[in-house]
Amino acid sequence: MSRTYVVTGAASGIGKTNTQILRAAGNTVIGVDLAGVEVSGDLSHREGRLTAAAEATRLANGTVDAVIACAGLSIPKPVTAAVNYFGMTEFLEAMQPALTTSPAPRVALISSMASLQPVAPPLVEALLQDDEQAALAIAEELAGDPQTGNLIYSSSKQAVSRWVRREAPKALWAGAGIPLNAVGPGTVITPMTQELLASEDGRKLVDSVVPMPLNSHQAPESIANLLIWLTSVENTHCCGQTIYCDGGADVVLRGDDIWSWNEAGIRDTFARIQGAH
């Protein structure tokens, strides 16, 4: 069954790979990027996001079956926060009306396993409060110090994953029958990472931060195919998830127990019961 997709970041990397796979399968794809695709749009500011969403909706004749949001940056500058967070969330909210006219609407975003790494909490909170002015001001301060500039990227990705969890079960998404999910890649071989991975020192640095015991660095197809499944009609119940497709980086860094944080209350209950006896 042919579907109509809108893909941001469609001119390169994972977005381009998504576009190629979807078109080869007979789908219609409306690409959004700075240039070289169907919709030229700058997602670093509000006007650009809304204009791009309106044009994508027009080209789709008002009905979009799925949106895959891949546009992103990793440079230690405020624009990274603007594109990675607001360029996804605000764009998707603008696309929501066109999605509701599809019989099987779906949305998937790119997060990152960097969402699990150290962040700047004030920046994450400003992003989640949808306060772009405050977020960019905080990011500007972070960018002024080489020790904190890289926190802009991880903060933007954690905020994206938290936004997905917060918004997915709400009326705008789940209530409208729209599964909203994200994928968290490890180190993907794209133009964004090519220079860093070209040297042995660069690869060692990357691997120290993103350990990938399963098959090492990944091709963009590994992420594109998962995004395509999440936005297919087969996905009926995944809701609010960030699926870490990262060669094992998540499990290496967080270990086998991500549940016991929720056990304190029940431990206290058992202790009181045992004390009563």
N, C-alpha and C positions, 0 to 999 in steps of 0.2 A: 504494500500500500504506500503510494507516494505521499509524502508530507512536506509541508512548507516550514523551513527552519530559518531563523535569524541567528547568525553567528558573529559575535564581536571578536575583534582581534583576528579577523579572517585572512589578513594578508600575509601572515607568517606564523611559524611555530605550530602549536597545538591547534589553534583556530584554523589555520590553513589546511592542516591534515584532516580535521573534522570536515571541512568543506569538501575536500577531494573525495573522502570516503562516502559522504552523504550523496554527492552528485553522481558518483559511480553507481550507487544503488538506485538511482532514478528519482531522488528527491529534489525539490526546489530549495536552493539556498540563497538567502540575501545576506551578503557579507557586509560587515560594518568595520571600518578601519580609517586611518588618516587618509589613505589614498589607495588606488589600485583595486577597489572592489565596488560593489553596487551602491553602497552608501558611504560617502566621505564624511566622517564625523569625528569631532574632537571630544572625547569623553572625559577630559580633564576639567571641564566646567559645566555648569548646569545647562546653559543655553545649548551647548553642543550635544549634550545627552538627549535633551528633549527634542531637538531638531532631528537628530539621527533616529530616534524612536518613531517620530512622526513620519519620516520618509520611509523607514522600513515597513511601517504599517501600511502606508500608501502603496508601496510596491507589492505588498502581499494582498492587496485588495481587501484589507481590513481583517483578514483572518490569518493568524499565525499558529501553527501547531506546536512549535517548540522554540525555545530560545536557549542557546548555549553561549554563556558569557565567558570568553577567554581573554579579553583584552586586559593587559597588565604590564607593569613595569617593575624593575627590581633595583633601580638606582637610588642612592641615599639622598633623595630630594623630596620636598613636599608633594611634587606632582605624582609621586608613587602612591601616596595616600589617597589623593584625589581620584586617580584612575582606578586603583585596585579596589577601593571601597565604593565611593559614590558613582564611579563609572559603571559599576555593576548594579548596586541597589537602586539608584535613582533611574537608571535606564530600564531595569526590569519592571519597576513600578509603572513606568510610562508605557511599557509593552503589555501590561496585564489586561487591559480591555480587549486588545486584539486576540489574546490567548483565550479569553472566555468564550469566544465564538467558535472555537475548535471543539470537535467532539471528544478529543483526547489530548488536552494541552499538557505540556511538560516544560520544566525549567531545570537547567543544571549550570553550576558555576565552577570556576577554577578557584580553589583555595590553595593550600600548600601544606606540606608537613612542617614548614616553618611556623605554622600556627601553633605548634607545640613547643616552640623554642622561646627564649627570653623575649619579652616585649616591653614597651613603655606603657604602663597602665593608664596614665592620663590621656595618651593618644587613643588607646583602645576605647576608653569611655567616651571621649569626644566624638569619635566616629559612630559609636552605637547610639549616641544622643542625636545623631544626624546634624551635628553642628559643624559644618564644613569650615567656617571661618576660624573657629577655635582649633579644630584639628590641624589645619594648615599652619596656624601660628605655632602650635606645639611641634609639628614636624619641622618647621623652620629652625627652631631651637635645637632639635635633635641633629639636624643636618649640619649644624655648625661645629660639631665635634666628631672626629672620625670614630671615636669609641661608641657613639650612640647613633650615628647616621643609619647603620644597617638595621636598627630597631624599627625604622619606619616600615620596612617591608614586612617583617614578621608581625608587627602590630596590625597592619592592614589586613593580613591574611587571617589572624585570629578574629578580628572584628567581622570579617566576612563569614567565617564559620559560625560565629555566635549569632550573627544576623539571620543566617539560614535557620538555625535552631529556634530562634525567637519568633520568626515570622512564618515559618512553614505550616504550623498547625492553625494559623488564624484564618478568619473568614475570607480574606483576600486571596489566599492560596489554597489550602486544604478545603476550605469551605466552598471554593469555586471548582473543586475537582482538579487542582493543579499540583502535582507532586513537585516540591522544591527541594533540591539537594545539591551537594557540592562534592568535588573530588579533590583530594589532597595529594598531589604528585610528590615524588622524591626529586632526584636530579634528572631532568629531562634534557635530551640532546637537541637543542634548538639554537637559533641565532643568539638568543639571550644568554646562553651558557657556553657557547662555542669557544669564545676567547679564553674564558677561565679554565675550561677543560683541555685546552691545547697544550698546556705545560704540565710537567710532572708535579711541580710545586702546587699548581692550581688544583690538580686532581686530588692531591693529598689533603689540601685544605678543605675542599668540598666533602671528601669522604670522612674527614674527622667530624664534620658537623652533621652530615647526612649519611650515616652508615647504611649501605644497601647490600646485605648479604645474598639476596636473591637476584642473580643476573646483573648486578651492578647498575650503571646508568641506563636509563630507559629511553626507548624511541618514543616519539610523540604518539604513535599509533596505540601504545599501551593505555594512554589516557583518553585519546579520542574515542576508542571503541567503548570504553566504560561510560563516557559522557553520552554517547549515542544510545547505549542501552538505557541509561537513566531517563532519556527523553523519548524512549520508544513506547508504543502502546502496551508492551509487556510489563512495564514498570507501573504497577497499580498501587503499591503500598509503601514504598520507600518514602519517608517524610522527614525532612530536617536533618538528614545525615551528611556528615563529611566522611566519605569513604577514602581511606588512605591507601592509595595504590603507589607504593613507594619502595618496593623491593625489601621491605622489612624494617625500614628506618624507625617507624613508630614503635614496633614491638621491641627493638633493640634499646631505644631511648626510654620508653615508659615501662618496659618489663611486662610480666604476665598478669599483674594485679592492678587493674584500673577501677576496681569495684569497692575496695575496703573503706574508701573515704566515707561511704554511706552506712557503715556498720557501727558507728560510735553509739548511736541511740539504742540499738538492739543489744549491744554489749552492756550498756547501763541497765537495761531492763532485766537481762539475765542475772546481772550482779545483784540487783535488788531481790529477785526471786530466790537466788541462792542464799542471800543474807537472811531472808525471812525464815529459811529452814535451818 
